[in-house]
Amino acid sequence: MSTSLKYTRNIGIMAHIDAGKTTTTERILFYTGITHRLGEVHDGAATMDWMVQEQERGITITSAATTAFWKFNNELFKVNIIDTPGHVDFTVEVERSLRVLDGAVAVFCAVGGVEPQSETVWRQADKYKVPRLGFINKMDRAGADFLSVVSQMHEKLGTNPVPLQIPIGSEETFRGVVDLIEMRAVIWQEDKFGVTYEMNEIPSDMVEEAREWRNRLVESVADTDDAILRQYLDDPGSITNDQLISAVRTATIQLRIVPVLCGSAFKNKGIQRLLDAVISFLPSPMDIEGVKGIDPGNDEVIVRDPDVTQPMAALAFKIATDPFVGRLAFLRVYSGRIDAGTQVLNVRTGKKERITRLYQMHANKQNPKDFIEAGDIIAAVGFKDLRTGDTLCNEKHPIILESITFPEPVIGIAIEPKTQKDIDKLGIALNKLSEEDPTFKVRYDQDSGQTVINGMGELHLEILIDRLKREFKIECNQGAQQVAYKEAITGTIEHREVFKKQSGGRGKFADIVVRISPADEGETGLQFIDEVKGGNIPKEYIPAVQKGFKDAMQNGVLAGYPVENLKIVLLDGSYHNVDSDSLSFEIAAKQAFRHALPKTKPVLLEPIMKVEVVTPEEYMGDVISDFNKRRGHIEKMEGKAGARIIRAFAPLSEQFGYVTVLRTLTSGRATSTMEFSHYEKVSTEIARKILDSSNGQKESA
């Protein structure tokens, strides 16, 4: 096989829950010869769903990586595939996978169409400018409607879907597709898992329809390619298949169109043609611009091309704990080459790390490799201090690649081990889990003495507690679910804080004058501005003031919830030649925070969830009335295939156990999905209740 990067594809499979991502991936592994039996999600035998929890629940929880090889036009291509979860609680897995991929296959259910999580993953792919193919799956299911899903892609995702195929039959009569480029019918054989298919003439009753869609395909491509447009205007029939394929590829990589295919992964129809499309239309690492980074020495922008001769640069996008090899770091290598046993620089820590072993991953199995080159995805072992989003590079040519941003957790529960001897084990286990999952945060509540774990949703925390029990053998008691409230300030104040401590010998002294106000629009976290003139506070103490405020923001003044954003302007101050040091200024900043913030009209913020409910018409009134009781507000309602879709926003605190209530209201016929939307100010009356119950819990603890 040629080592040229043009024969490599790094792709992800992404979709809403239950659209058939993992089944599609399993079929890809089967047809590429990686596996010799078909793993089914519903049997708990899917290769890529290797975790016990995934097999029991029939859902994907972690993104799994694998490498397959596919022969196309007598050339062998290497395809690195990442199968991502569809459940919104595990959206971090999609985020970090899309950050390092060159292309993606978005799977849609032919019945469900574009669903809420489809929109979320689509936005994530837009953010990282990832070219996509659409694959409309489950064409064999009752209610399957190919053209309806194509129009939903246009309306709901704001994209330009261009069908390359149209289905022959649908529901139980689905047996193949018309290829609009070759203008031939592809009919899958019912034997041998659909491994064989025949290329036939287009059925006579579909010839007109096929011609119409072929013209639409050519018109869509002509809009993106001037040469094709001129040729189309002069002689539409003169455009060759090769010209069309080349133009579709270019437009896909430029994000101007999304080619759409269809099939039924479960019934083994459409996967080989999907793999052909991945090779034909999705980019190789060479088709994507070089990765941009920052030179840590002078903050200049550097570009690293996907070339083995360039200095090495790689991004760690996932940390996993393996029972046999320890901590595995998944890396995307953007330039250069890594050899097993070599040292690399971790730019965040400024320290060198030795990579002891390299592995090509296949779900949770490892195949050892001696080296890895630009454009590839690999797992490495041997790191002492590595986090998700860290840049690894050649120590003589440092570079900082854009890291990965993760959403803040919105829900928490207090946990404690059932036996005293497990206290230390619990701390180690929680540390390992939070290294793997950046959306899982562990907080020790000083006031109540409780360990609080925070995550993205009820299912997320349930899985993590289950992992504590199975992987780390720790049984835990759980408290009630808690909402991850935040605090904010609404007023501005100037404040002077003098910190003095004299206890024999050298004392402590710091004096600061600060203006405290809400952060400017668009800023998050601590916005710190130093306006001290004339050296009234020595430069070496300024970072200590910043650190003091940053640390203090973890515990607000209302009820100890984190302060979301804050603007601190350091105006003036003074110091003592002997008694002042960095620690004194850090303590002064923390005390200024405690003393000044109650005067800035602090308010409580609560997480608001975006909820979508699909319900039969007759239950709509009950569902809406229930939303009103939950302080929800309805954004819009629309009809779809005999049901009503209600989109609403509701506070997370009112949504615990909502699925059970919804089932009761609708006799089990409605479904709902929920994802975090934003934080919003809580009304005074409700804030008082929350603060009273929060203070009550701490007193009882």
C-alpha positions in Angstrom: 0.0 0.0 0.0 1.3 3.5 -0.8 2.2 5.5 2.2 1.0 8.7 0.5 -1.4 10.7 2.5 -3.9 10.9 -0.4 -4.8 7.3 0.5 -5.8 8.2 4.1 -9.3 9.3 5.3 -9.9 10.3 8.9 -13.7 10.2 9.4 -16.3 10.2 12.2 -19.8 8.7 12.3 -22.2 11.2 14.0 -25.9 11.4 14.5 -28.9 11.6 16.9 -29.4 8.7 19.3 -30.8 5.6 17.6 -30.2 6.8 14.0 -28.0 3.7 13.5 -24.4 5.0 13.8 -22.9 2.0 15.5 -24.7 -0.5 13.2 -23.4 1.5 10.2 -19.8 1.3 11.7 -20.2 -2.4 12.4 -21.2 -3.0 8.7 -18.2 -0.9 7.6 -15.9 -3.2 9.7 -17.5 -6.3 8.2 -17.3 -5.2 4.6 -13.7 -4.0 5.0 -12.7 -7.4 6.5 -11.8 -6.1 9.9 -14.4 -8.3 11.6 -15.8 -11.6 10.2 -19.1 -11.6 12.0 -21.8 -8.9 12.2 -22.0 -7.4 15.7 -25.5 -6.2 16.6 -26.2 -3.3 19.0 -29.4 -5.0 20.3 -27.5 -8.2 21.1 -24.8 -6.3 23.0 -22.3 -7.7 20.5 -21.2 -4.6 18.7 -17.4 -4.3 18.4 -17.3 -0.6 18.9 -19.6 -0.7 21.9 -17.1 -2.5 24.0 -18.0 -1.1 27.5 -20.2 -3.3 29.6 -22.6 -0.3 30.1 -22.8 0.2 26.3 -23.7 -3.5 25.7 -26.3 -3.5 28.4 -28.1 -0.3 27.4 -27.6 -0.6 23.6 -26.2 2.9 23.4 -22.7 4.4 22.6 -21.1 6.2 25.6 -17.4 6.7 24.5 -16.1 7.4 21.0 -14.3 4.3 19.8 -11.5 4.5 17.1 -10.6 1.9 14.6 -8.7 1.6 11.3 -10.1 -0.2 8.2 -8.8 -0.6 4.6 -11.0 -0.3 1.5 -10.2 -1.1 -2.1 -11.5 1.5 -4.6 -10.6 1.7 -8.3 -7.9 -1.0 -7.6 -6.2 1.2 -5.0 -6.1 0.5 -1.3 -7.2 3.3 1.1 -6.7 3.5 4.8 -9.8 4.8 6.7 -9.5 5.8 10.4 -13.0 5.8 11.8 -14.4 7.2 15.1 -17.9 6.1 16.1 -19.3 8.8 18.4 -22.2 8.7 20.9 -25.6 10.1 20.0 -26.9 10.9 23.5 -26.6 14.6 24.4 -25.1 13.7 27.8 -22.0 12.5 26.0 -21.7 15.3 23.5 -18.1 15.9 24.6 -17.1 12.8 22.8 -18.5 14.2 19.5 -16.8 17.6 20.2 -13.3 16.2 20.7 -13.6 13.8 17.8 -14.7 16.4 15.3 -11.8 18.6 16.4 -9.3 16.2 14.9 -11.2 14.7 12.0 -11.0 15.6 8.3 -14.5 14.5 7.4 -17.7 13.0 8.8 -20.6 10.9 7.9 -23.9 12.3 9.4 -26.4 9.5 9.8 -30.1 10.3 9.7 -33.1 8.0 10.5 -35.3 7.9 7.4 -38.3 8.1 9.7 -37.1 10.4 12.5 -35.3 12.8 10.1 -33.4 15.7 11.6 -33.7 15.3 15.4 -32.4 17.6 18.1 -29.1 16.0 18.6 -28.6 15.9 14.8 -28.7 19.7 15.0 -26.2 19.8 17.9 -23.6 17.6 16.2 -24.1 19.5 12.9 -23.3 22.8 14.7 -20.2 21.2 16.2 -19.1 20.1 12.8 -19.7 23.6 11.5 -17.6 25.0 14.3 -14.6 22.9 13.2 -15.4 23.3 9.4 -15.6 19.5 8.9 -16.8 18.4 5.4 -19.8 16.0 5.6 -21.7 13.3 3.7 -25.3 12.6 4.7 -26.4 8.9 5.0 -30.2 8.4 5.3 -30.4 5.1 7.2 -33.3 2.8 8.0 -34.9 3.1 4.6 -36.6 -0.3 5.2 -38.6 1.0 8.2 -42.3 1.8 8.1 -42.7 5.6 7.5 -39.3 6.0 5.8 -39.3 9.1 3.6 -36.0 10.0 1.9 -37.1 13.3 0.3 -38.6 14.5 3.5 -35.3 14.1 5.3 -33.4 15.9 2.5 -35.8 18.9 2.8 -35.4 18.8 6.7 -31.6 19.0 6.2 -32.1 22.1 4.2 -34.6 23.7 6.5 -33.3 22.8 10.0 -29.6 22.6 9.4 -29.3 25.4 6.9 -27.2 23.3 4.6 -27.2 22.4 0.9 -28.0 18.7 0.6 -27.5 17.2 -2.8 -28.7 13.6 -3.3 -26.3 11.4 -5.2 -28.8 8.5 -5.0 -32.5 8.1 -4.9 -34.1 4.9 -3.3 -35.7 2.1 -5.3 -38.8 1.3 -3.1 -39.1 2.2 0.5 -40.2 0.5 3.8 -40.4 -3.3 3.2 -40.0 -2.9 -0.6 -36.6 -1.1 -0.3 -34.2 -3.1 -2.4 -31.6 -0.7 -3.9 -30.8 2.8 -5.2 -30.4 4.7 -8.4 -26.8 6.1 -8.7 -27.4 9.6 -10.2 -23.8 10.0 -11.3 -23.5 6.6 -13.2 -27.3 6.6 -13.9 -27.5 2.9 -13.1 -29.6 1.0 -10.6 -27.7 -0.7 -7.7 -29.7 -3.7 -6.4 -28.5 -5.6 -3.3 -28.7 -9.4 -3.2 -30.6 -10.8 -0.3 -28.0 -13.5 0.3 -24.6 -13.3 2.1 -25.3 -10.2 4.2 -25.7 -8.0 1.1 -22.0 -8.4 0.2 -23.0 -8.7 -3.5 -24.9 -6.2 -5.5 -25.8 -5.9 -9.2 -25.6 -2.8 -11.5 -28.8 -2.9 -13.6 -30.7 -0.6 -15.9 -32.9 2.0 -14.0 -36.5 0.6 -13.5 -38.7 2.0 -16.3 -41.1 3.7 -13.9 -38.2 5.6 -12.3 -36.4 6.8 -15.5 -38.1 10.3 -15.6 -37.6 10.8 -11.8 -33.9 9.8 -12.1 -33.3 12.2 -15.0 -34.9 15.1 -13.0 -32.7 14.4 -9.9 -29.6 14.0 -12.1 -30.3 17.5 -13.6 -30.7 18.9 -10.1 -27.3 17.3 -9.1 -25.6 18.9 -12.1 -27.2 22.3 -11.4 -26.2 22.2 -7.8 -22.6 21.4 -8.8 -22.7 24.0 -11.6 -23.5 26.7 -8.9 -20.1 25.9 -7.3 -17.9 25.4 -10.4 -17.7 28.0 -13.2 -16.2 25.6 -15.7 -19.1 23.1 -15.2 -21.6 26.0 -15.4 -20.3 27.1 -18.8 -20.3 23.5 -20.1 -23.8 23.0 -18.7 -25.1 26.1 -20.4 -23.5 25.1 -23.7 -24.3 21.3 -23.7 -25.7 19.8 -20.5 -25.2 16.2 -21.8 -21.4 16.7 -22.4 -20.5 16.7 -18.6 -18.7 13.4 -17.9 -19.0 11.3 -14.8 -15.4 12.0 -13.9 -15.9 15.8 -14.2 -19.0 15.5 -12.0 -17.2 13.4 -9.3 -14.3 15.9 -9.2 -16.7 18.9 -8.9 -18.8 17.2 -6.2 -15.5 16.4 -4.2 -14.3 20.0 -4.5 -17.7 21.5 -3.4 -17.9 19.1 -0.5 -14.5 19.9 0.8 -15.3 23.6 0.5 -18.4 23.0 2.6 -20.7 24.3 -0.2 -22.7 21.1 -0.6 -23.5 17.9 1.4 -23.8 14.8 -0.8 -26.6 12.6 0.4 -26.8 8.8 0.1 -29.3 6.3 1.5 -29.5 2.7 2.7 -30.3 0.3 5.5 -27.3 -0.6 7.6 -29.2 -3.3 9.5 -30.4 -5.0 6.3 -26.8 -4.6 4.8 -27.8 -2.3 2.0 -25.9 0.8 1.0 -22.7 0.5 3.0 -20.3 -0.4 0.2 -21.5 2.6 -1.8 -21.1 4.8 1.3 -17.5 3.7 1.6 -16.9 4.5 -2.1 -18.4 7.9 -1.4 -16.1 8.5 1.6 -13.1 7.8 -0.6 -14.5 9.8 -3.5 -15.8 12.9 -1.8 -14.3 13.3 1.7 -10.9 14.9 2.0 -7.5 13.3 2.7 -5.2 15.1 5.2 -3.6 16.7 2.2 -6.8 18.3 1.0 -7.2 20.2 4.3 -5.2 23.4 4.9 -2.2 23.0 7.2 -3.0 23.3 10.9 -2.5 26.7 12.4 -0.9 27.2 15.8 0.8 29.8 18.0 4.6 30.1 18.6 4.7 30.1 22.5 7.9 32.3 22.3 6.4 35.3 20.4 2.7 34.5 19.8 3.1 34.5 16.0 0.9 32.2 14.0 2.7 29.2 12.5 1.2 26.7 9.9 2.2 23.1 10.0 1.4 21.2 6.8 0.6 17.4 6.8 4.1 16.5 5.9 6.5 13.9 7.4 9.5 16.3 6.8 8.0 19.1 8.9 8.6 19.3 12.7 6.3 17.0 14.7 3.0 18.5 16.1 0.1 16.4 17.6 -3.0 17.1 19.6 -4.2 14.8 22.5 -7.9 14.6 22.0 -8.9 11.9 24.4 -7.5 10.2 27.5 -8.7 6.6 28.4 -7.8 4.2 31.1 -7.1 0.7 29.9 -6.9 -2.2 32.5 -3.9 -3.7 30.7 -1.8 -0.9 29.3 -2.7 1.9 31.7 -3.4 5.5 30.5 -3.9 5.7 26.8 -3.7 9.1 25.0 -5.4 9.3 21.7 -3.4 11.6 19.4 -4.0 13.2 16.0 -0.6 13.8 14.4 -0.7 16.9 12.2 2.9 17.0 11.0 6.2 15.1 11.3 6.7 11.7 12.7 6.6 10.1 16.2 8.7 7.0 17.0 8.0 4.7 19.9 10.5 5.5 22.7 11.1 9.1 21.7 10.7 12.2 23.8 8.2 15.0 23.0 7.4 18.4 24.5 4.1 19.0 26.3 3.6 22.7 25.6 1.1 23.2 28.5 3.5 21.9 31.2 6.7 22.9 29.4 8.0 19.4 30.3 9.3 16.5 28.1 7.4 13.3 28.0 8.6 9.9 26.8 6.3 7.9 24.6 7.0 4.3 25.5 4.6 2.6 23.1 2.4 3.4 20.2 -0.8 1.5 19.3 -3.2 1.5 16.3 -6.6 1.1 18.0 -9.5 -1.2 17.2 -12.2 -0.4 19.7 -10.6 -1.5 23.0 -7.9 -3.7 21.4 -4.4 -2.4 20.6 -2.1 -3.3 17.7 1.5 -2.1 18.5 3.2 0.2 16.0 6.9 1.4 15.8 6.1 4.8 14.5 3.3 7.1 13.3 3.4 9.8 10.7 1.5 13.0 9.8 -2.2 12.7 9.1 -2.8 9.6 11.2 -4.6 8.9 14.5 -2.9 6.8 17.1 -3.0 5.9 20.8 0.2 6.4 22.9 1.3 5.2 26.4 3.9 6.6 28.8 2.7 10.1 29.7 3.0 11.3 33.3 1.0 14.5 33.0 -1.3 14.8 29.9 -4.8 16.3 29.6 -7.3 16.4 26.8 -6.5 19.3 24.4 -2.7 19.3 25.1 -0.3 20.0 22.2 2.7 17.6 21.9 5.5 18.8 19.6 9.2 18.7 18.7 11.0 20.4 21.6 13.2 22.5 19.2 10.1 23.7 17.3 7.4 24.4 19.9 3.8 25.2 18.7 0.5 25.5 20.6 -2.5 24.1 18.6 -6.0 25.4 19.2 -7.3 23.4 22.2 -10.8 21.9 22.6 -13.6 23.8 24.5 -16.0 21.8 26.6 -19.4 22.7 28.0 -19.8 23.2 31.7 -21.5 20.4 33.7 -25.1 21.4 34.8 -26.1 18.7 37.3 -24.4 17.2 40.4 -24.9 14.7 43.2 -23.1 14.2 46.5 -21.4 10.7 46.9 -19.6 8.9 49.6 -18.1 5.4 49.8 -20.2 2.8 51.7 -17.1 1.7 53.6 -14.4 3.9 55.3 -11.6 1.9 53.7 -12.7 3.0 50.2 -12.2 6.8 50.9 -8.7 6.9 49.4 -9.6 4.6 46.5 -12.6 6.9 45.7 -10.3 9.9 45.3 -8.0 8.1 42.9 -10.9 6.7 40.9 -12.6 10.1 40.5 -9.3 11.6 39.5 -8.9 9.0 36.7 -12.5 9.5 35.5 -12.2 13.3 35.4 -8.9 12.9 33.4 -10.8 10.9 30.8 -13.9 13.1 30.7 -13.4 16.9 30.7 -17.2 17.4 31.4 -17.0 15.4 34.6 -16.0 17.7 37.5 -15.3 16.7 41.1 -15.8 19.3 43.8 -15.2 19.1 47.6 -17.7 21.2 49.4 -15.9 22.9 52.3 -19.0 23.8 54.2 -20.7 20.4 54.2 -17.7 18.2 53.8 -19.3 16.4 50.9 -17.7 15.2 47.6 -19.9 16.4 44.8 -19.6 15.0 41.3 -20.9 17.2 38.4 -21.9 16.0 34.9 -23.9 16.8 31.8 -27.1 14.9 32.8 -28.8 12.2 34.8 -27.6 9.4 32.5 -24.0 10.7 32.5 -23.8 10.6 36.3 -25.5 7.2 36.4 -22.9 5.7 34.0 -20.0 7.2 36.0 -21.3 5.7 39.3 -21.8 2.4 37.6 -18.2 2.6 36.4 -17.0 3.3 40.0 -18.7 0.1 41.0 -17.6 -2.2 38.2 -14.1 -0.9 37.2 -12.9 0.4 40.6 -15.0 -1.9 42.9 -16.2 1.0 44.9 -19.9 1.0 46.2 -21.2 4.5 46.8 -24.1 6.1 48.7 -25.7 8.9 46.6 -27.4 12.1 47.7 -30.2 13.9 45.9 -29.5 15.4 42.5 -28.3 19.0 42.7 -28.5 21.7 40.0 -25.2 23.4 39.1 -26.3 26.9 39.9 -24.0 29.9 39.3 -23.8 33.4 40.7 -23.3 36.7 38.9 -23.1 40.3 40.0 -25.2 43.1 38.5 -23.6 46.2 40.1 -20.1 48.0 40.1 -18.1 48.9 43.2 -14.7 50.3 44.1 -13.2 48.7 47.1 -10.0 49.0 49.1 -8.7 45.9 51.0 -5.8 46.1 53.4 -4.4 42.8 54.7 -2.1 43.0 57.8 -0.8 40.3 60.0 1.8 40.7 62.7 2.8 37.6 64.6 6.4 38.1 65.8 9.1 38.2 63.2 8.2 38.9 59.6 4.6 39.9 59.1 2.2 40.0 56.1 1.1 43.1 54.3 -0.9 43.9 51.1 -3.0 46.8 50.1 -5.1 46.9 46.9 -7.7 49.2 45.4 -10.0 47.4 42.8 -13.0 48.2 40.8 -15.3 45.1 40.6 -18.0 44.9 37.9 -19.7 42.4 35.6 -17.4 41.2 32.7 -17.7 42.9 29.3 -20.0 41.3 26.8 -18.5 38.2 25.2 -16.0 37.7 28.0 -16.2 34.7 30.2 -14.4 33.8 33.5 -12.2 36.4 35.0 -11.4 39.6 33.0 -8.4 41.1 34.8 -7.0 44.6 34.0 -3.9 46.1 35.6 -4.0 49.9 35.8 -1.5 50.4 38.6 0.8 53.4 38.0 4.2 54.2 39.2 5.1 50.8 40.7 2.8 51.3 43.7 2.4 47.5 43.6 5.5 45.7 42.2 4.9 43.8 39.0 5.8 40.4 40.5 2.8 40.7 42.9 0.1 41.5 40.2 -0.3 37.8 39.1 -0.9 36.9 42.8 -3.9 39.4 42.9 -5.3 37.8 39.7 -4.9 34.3 41.1 -6.6 35.3 44.4 -9.7 36.6 42.5 -9.7 33.6 40.2 -9.6 31.1 43.1 -12.3 33.1 45.0 -14.7 32.9 42.0 -15.1 29.1 42.7 -17.2 30.0 45.7 -19.7 32.9 45.5 -21.0 34.9 48.4 -24.7 34.0 48.1 -24.5 30.2 48.5 -21.0 29.1 47.5 -21.9 28.6 43.8 -19.2 29.5 41.2 -19.3 33.1 39.9 -19.7 32.9 36.1 -17.8 36.0 35.1 -16.2 39.0 36.7 -14.2 42.1 35.7 -11.5 43.2 38.1 -9.6 46.5 37.4 -6.6 46.8 39.8 -6.4 50.6 40.2 -3.9 51.2 43.0 -2.4 49.9 46.2 0.7 49.8 48.3 3.3 47.4 49.7 5.8 47.0 52.5 9.5 46.4 51.7 9.8 43.6 54.2 6.3 42.2 55.0 4.8 42.0 51.5 5.0 38.9 49.4 2.9 37.2 46.7 0.8 35.2 49.3 -0.2 38.4 51.1 -1.6 39.9 47.8 -3.3 36.7 47.0 -5.1 36.6 50.4 -5.9 40.4 50.1 -7.7 39.6 46.7 -9.7 36.8 48.3 -10.7 39.0 51.2 -11.7 41.8 48.8 -13.9 39.4 46.9 -15.7 38.3 50.1 -16.1 41.8 51.5 -17.0 43.7 48.2 -19.3 41.2 46.3 -22.3 41.4 48.7 -22.5 45.1 47.7 -22.6 44.4 44.0 -26.2 43.1 44.0 -25.3 39.4 43.4 -27.9 37.2 41.7 -28.4 33.5 41.2 -28.3 31.9 37.7 -29.9 28.6 36.8 -29.3 26.3 33.8 -32.1 26.4 31.3 -32.6 23.3 29.1 -33.8 23.2 25.5 -36.5 20.5 25.5 -38.2 18.9 22.5 -41.2 16.6 22.9 -42.8 14.5 20.1 -46.4 13.7 21.1 -49.6 12.5 19.5 -52.0 15.4 18.9 -54.5 14.3 21.6 -52.0 14.7 24.5 -50.7 18.1 23.4 -52.8 20.1 25.9 -51.6 18.0 28.8 -48.0 18.3 27.8 -48.2 22.1 27.4 -50.0 22.5 30.7 -47.3 20.4 32.4 -44.6 22.7 30.9 -46.3 25.8 32.3 -46.2 24.2 35.8 -42.5 23.7 35.4 -41.8 27.4 34.7 -41.2 26.4 31.0 -42.0 28.6 28.0 -43.0 27.1 24.7 -40.9 28.4 21.8 -42.8 26.8 18.9 -45.0 23.9 17.8 -45.1 22.1 14.5 -46.6 19.0 12.9 -44.7 16.0 11.7 -46.0 12.6 10.4 -49.2 12.6 12.4 -47.5 13.9 15.6 -46.9 17.3 17.2 -43.4 18.6 18.0 -43.2 21.0 21.0 -40.0 22.9 21.4 -39.6 24.6 24.8 -37.2 26.0 27.3 -37.4 24.9 31.0 -35.2 25.2 34.1 -33.2 22.0 34.8 -34.4 22.1 38.4 -38.0 21.5 37.3 -37.0 18.7 34.8 -35.8 15.9 37.1 -37.8 12.8 36.5 -39.6 14.5 33.5 -39.5 11.4 31.3 -41.5 9.3 33.8 -44.2 12.1 34.1 -44.3 12.4 30.3 -44.9 8.7 29.9 -47.7 8.8 32.4 -49.4 11.9 30.7 -49.2 10.3 27.2 -49.7 6.6 28.0 -46.0 6.0 27.0 -46.5 7.4 23.4 -44.5 10.6 23.6 -40.7 10.9 23.5 -38.5 13.8 24.7 -34.9 15.0 24.4 -33.2 17.6 26.5 -29.9 19.5 26.2 -28.4 22.5 28.0 -29.1 25.9 26.4 -27.9 28.7 28.6 -27.9 30.2 32.1 -30.7 32.7 33.2 -31.3 34.8 36.2 -33.6 33.3 38.8 -36.5 35.4 40.2 -36.1 36.7 43.7 -38.8 34.5 45.2 -37.4 31.3 43.8 -33.8 32.3 44.5 -34.8 32.8 48.2 -36.2 29.2 48.3 -33.0 27.8 46.6 -30.7 29.7 49.0 -32.8 28.6 52.1 -32.7 24.9 51.0 -29.0 25.1 50.2 -28.1 26.7 53.5 -30.4 24.1 55.3 -28.5 21.2 53.7 -25.2 22.6 54.8 -26.3 23.1 58.4 -27.7 19.6 58.6 -24.4 18.2 57.2 
